[in-house]
């Protein structure tokens, strides 16, 4: 079937679905495959539950009744359909990638732009080869601008996602020590993330650049770029306070964000710069950022049982872990307690990077510290303030004896550690 004809079927449907547990009446079901599942086997169930058509890629599931659409590869067809739909809508797309802060920055940008524009942004962190096309296909003729988050843990993935989304604008949050198992080194991270810059350059599109980041400035020299940051840049944004409150100033407007941590300043500055470019009024930008409340275990501030808890347990890598520790050291608080979980996907660098964090903790003496996970368990610890637990269960059994009755807690670790479980035992 030609992509034009499939797009007509899509427009007549109630939307795309890839999970039979979420079928809606009249949707277009796409049978995808994974290591442990084959969506083709659920095609009949999808039709019974109300799907109008089913895209499959195995002839054994094909029906001549017109309900199934057979193609060579369902995933590739989904991606081609998304690109066709993106071109059909002819709306501007902003692509966001980077090692840390992608989702927070995307949420801030969306909050700012929707003050004036009808926006669609990536839901959560559905930022891969399936999530990006699904985001594009969730846009409609009423959408005025799209904000697409792009994640990657191997080279060429960002390039592939750019070829699907065809962004008009791009922003890289930073280059950090994330997914070293797939990228090999920080140099590999930079090469992979700047695939976005290469796409923008090739297609004469525009990048937003944090002028205070030397690496962003260096790798974007050939681009059409909008630079924000300090006094010599197009959008001037100042950090006014770095302790218990995150105060940001631009155009004589002061914004008090509910986010914490100096590391979030650049995320806010990017949202401001993009808002200014799209002519969002300063007072609306202020309102959007001040109203934004982090969720999903990202820099959340929680009060519970006498504790002030900084819950940052959605993800962790050496760069974000160090930034979180630096911020925690600046907080004016008594009885600081840290629960830190393993950082995943570091490959051969796992041993040295976990030891680097321990060495930093011993140097800074931030407070009582509890390390959880097999990687931290292998580190050499000299400080009596630091205790190690091989897994969460070992921590859980000792948890009632660890934390003071009142204190400020930092909980941070990779998603697989699920350290938000600690809240259940406080």
Secondary structure, DSSP 4 states (H G I P E B T S, - for coil): --HHHHHHHHHHSS-EES-GGG--TT-EEE--B-SS-BGGGGHHHHHHTT-SEEEES-GGG--TTSSEEE-S-HHHHHHHHHHHHHHHHT-EEEEEE-SS-HHHHHHHHHHHHTTTS-EEE--TT--STTHHHHHHHT--TT--EEEEE---SSTTHHHHHHHHH--SEEEE----S--HHHH-SHHHHHHHHTHHHHHHHHTT-EEEEETT-HHHHHHTTTSEEEEEESTTSSEE-EEEE-SSSEEEEETTEEEEES--SGGGHHHHHHHHHHHHHTT--HHHHHHHHHH----TTSSEEEEETTEEEEEE-S---HHHHHHHHHHHHHS--SSEEEEEEPPPS-GGGHHHHHHHHHHHHHHH--SEEEEESHHHHTS----TTEEEESSHHHHHHHGGGTS-SSEEEEEE--GGG-GGGGGGG-
